[in-house]
Amino acid sequence: MNLSRVLETHAAWFGLLDDAQQARVLRDTTIADIEAGTIIEHKGAIASAWIGVLDGLVKVSVGNADGKMASLTGVPSGGWIGEGSLLKREARKYDIIALRRSTIARLRGDTFNWLLDGSIPFNRFLLHQLNERVAQFIGKAEHDRLLAPDARVARCLAELFNPLLYPGNSTRLEITQEEIGYLARMSRQRTNQALRSLEAAGLLKVVYGAVEVLDLDGLKAFGT
């Protein structure tokens, strides 16, 4: 795998760095193929790397001692997650779990902090990402409390096409109905019903193992 080429297409921040910074990132980034269901980062572990999804789909979730789980968000190809724990130098407050076989990048935490100290463009990118992430979680909290199931699925899908958080995605996302259900916290049967409603509304097209978005703005506004 040509790591430089992969980062150019799956890390929007990589092209903002100068040659020396890119060289260090290439030196301090590791790549691993992760099987579906594997916990990539454990809740409670001290954060030591910035996590990038080069291929596949992961979810960020929390759980309690009784085994109850709640999905917070999904991260498709092109997304980077976990910067908050690195910035605060604290333990992870969530698990990161592969929903399908995924290729994961880990940028060492000391190099992440070195970029913060030396690259204004990287800082600006991270500021925009954090701002977008806060808006996403505020919106999710609102949607979970106020929206009907069909609209919740619409918002869940719209989040995965966020151009600032996941710039590598096209209008087609390789995702199953079961995976959408995990992220929307709904049964597969109810997820299927919601997808058919959204398809009938002309907002998306359901194909085998994937969803093609026809109207992203319509998904964002559905049910409001």
C-alpha positions in Angstrom: 0.0 0.0 0.0 1.3 3.4 -1.0 0.6 5.3 2.3 1.2 8.7 0.9 -1.3 8.2 -1.9 -3.9 6.7 0.5 -3.6 9.7 2.9 -3.9 12.1 0.0 -7.4 10.7 -0.8 -8.5 9.6 2.8 -7.1 12.4 5.0 -8.2 15.9 4.0 -5.6 17.4 6.3 -2.6 15.6 4.8 -2.3 17.9 1.8 -2.2 21.0 4.1 1.1 19.9 5.6 4.6 20.8 4.3 7.0 18.2 3.1 8.8 17.7 6.5 5.4 17.3 8.3 4.1 14.9 5.7 7.3 12.8 6.0 6.9 12.5 9.8 3.2 11.6 9.4 4.2 8.8 7.0 6.8 7.6 9.4 4.5 7.6 12.4 1.3 6.2 10.9 0.5 2.5 11.0 -2.1 0.6 9.0 -4.1 -2.4 10.1 -7.0 -4.5 8.6 -9.6 -5.0 11.3 -12.3 -7.7 11.2 -16.0 -6.8 11.7 -17.0 -6.7 15.4 -13.4 -5.9 16.6 -13.0 -3.2 19.2 -10.4 -0.8 17.7 -10.2 1.4 20.7 -11.4 0.5 24.2 -13.3 2.8 26.5 -11.0 3.7 29.5 -7.8 3.2 27.6 -5.4 6.2 27.5 -5.6 7.7 24.0 -2.3 7.3 22.2 -3.2 7.7 18.5 -5.5 9.6 16.1 -7.8 7.1 14.3 -8.5 7.2 10.6 -10.9 5.0 8.6 -9.2 4.4 5.3 -11.8 1.8 4.2 -14.9 0.4 5.8 -17.2 1.6 8.6 -16.9 1.9 12.3 -19.2 3.0 15.1 -18.5 5.0 18.2 -20.5 3.6 21.1 -20.8 3.5 24.9 -22.0 0.9 27.3 -22.6 0.2 31.0 -21.9 -2.7 33.4 -25.3 -4.3 32.5 -24.3 -4.7 28.9 -26.5 -1.9 27.6 -25.0 -0.3 24.5 -25.7 3.0 22.7 -24.2 4.0 19.4 -23.1 7.7 19.3 -22.2 8.0 15.6 -20.8 6.1 12.6 -17.5 6.9 10.8 -17.2 5.9 7.2 -14.2 5.9 4.9 -12.3 9.2 5.0 -13.3 10.0 8.6 -10.8 10.7 11.5 -11.9 10.3 15.1 -10.6 10.6 18.6 -8.9 13.9 18.6 -10.7 15.1 21.7 -9.1 12.5 23.9 -5.7 13.3 22.5 -6.2 17.0 23.1 -7.2 16.5 26.7 -4.7 13.6 27.2 -7.3 11.5 28.8 -8.8 8.0 28.7 -11.3 7.3 25.9 -14.9 7.7 26.9 -16.2 5.4 24.3 -15.4 2.3 22.3 -14.6 2.4 18.6 -15.9 -0.8 16.9 -15.6 -2.0 13.3 -19.1 -2.6 11.9 -17.5 -4.4 8.9 -14.0 -5.4 7.8 -12.1 -2.0 7.8 -8.7 -0.6 7.2 -7.7 1.6 10.1 -4.8 4.1 10.3 -3.3 5.2 13.6 -1.3 8.4 13.8 0.9 8.5 16.9 -0.3 10.9 19.5 3.1 12.7 19.9 3.1 13.4 16.2 -0.5 14.7 16.3 0.5 17.1 19.0 3.7 18.1 17.1 1.4 19.0 14.1 -0.7 21.1 16.5 2.4 23.0 17.6 3.8 23.6 14.1 1.0 23.8 11.5 -1.5 26.6 11.4 -3.4 24.9 8.5 -3.7 21.7 10.5 -5.0 23.6 13.5 -7.6 25.3 11.3 -8.7 22.0 9.9 -9.0 20.5 13.4 -11.0 23.5 14.6 -13.5 23.1 11.8 -13.8 19.4 12.4 -14.4 19.8 16.2 -17.0 22.5 15.5 -18.8 20.2 13.0 -18.6 17.3 15.4 -20.2 19.4 18.2 -23.0 20.4 15.9 -23.5 16.8 14.8 -23.9 15.6 18.4 -26.2 18.4 19.4 -28.3 17.6 16.4 -28.3 13.9 17.2 -29.5 14.6 20.7 -32.3 16.7 19.4 -33.3 14.2 16.7 -33.4 11.2 19.0 -35.8 13.0 21.3 -38.1 14.7 18.8 -38.1 12.9 15.5 -40.1 9.9 14.3 -38.2 6.7 13.3 -38.2 7.5 9.5 -36.7 10.9 10.1 -34.1 9.5 12.5 -32.9 7.1 9.8 -32.8 10.0 7.4 -30.6 12.1 9.7 -28.4 9.1 10.5 -27.7 8.6 6.8 -27.2 12.4 6.2 -24.5 12.4 8.9 -22.5 9.9 7.0 -22.3 12.2 4.0 -21.1 15.2 5.9 -18.5 16.7 3.5 -16.4 18.3 6.3 -16.1 15.2 8.5 -16.1 12.6 5.7 -14.8 14.4 2.5 -14.0 11.1 0.7 -17.6 9.9 0.3 -19.5 10.0 -3.0 -23.3 9.9 -3.1 -23.1 6.1 -2.7 -22.3 4.5 0.6 -21.5 0.8 1.1 -23.7 0.1 4.1 -26.2 -2.6 5.0 -29.7 -2.2 6.5 -28.4 -4.0 9.6 -25.5 -1.5 9.9 -27.9 1.5 9.5 -30.1 0.0 12.3 -27.1 -0.3 14.6 -26.3 3.4 14.1 -29.9 4.6 14.3 -30.6 2.3 17.3 -33.5 0.7 15.6 -34.4 -2.9 14.6 -33.5 -4.1 11.1 -37.2 -4.5 10.3 -38.1 -0.9 11.3 -35.0 0.4 9.5 -36.1 -1.4 6.3 -39.5 0.3 6.6 -37.9 3.7 7.1 -35.6 3.2 4.1 -38.6 2.2 1.9 -40.4 5.4 3.0 -37.3 7.5 2.2 -37.0 5.8 -1.2 -40.6 6.4 -2.0 -40.0 10.1 -1.2 -37.3 10.2 -3.8 -34.5 10.9 -1.3 -32.4 7.8 -1.8 -32.1 4.5 -3.6 -31.6 1.2 -1.8 -29.4 -1.3 -3.6 -27.9 -4.5 -2.4 -25.4 -3.7 0.4 -25.5 0.0 -0.2 -27.5 3.3 -0.2 -27.3 5.9 -3.0 -28.4 9.4 -1.8 -30.4 11.3 -4.4 -31.3 14.4 -2.3 -29.0 15.1 0.6 -30.7 18.3 1.6 -34.0 16.5 1.5 -32.7 13.8 3.9 -31.5 16.5 6.3 -34.9 18.2 6.3 -37.1 15.1 6.3 -39.7 15.1 9.0 -39.2 18.7 10.1 
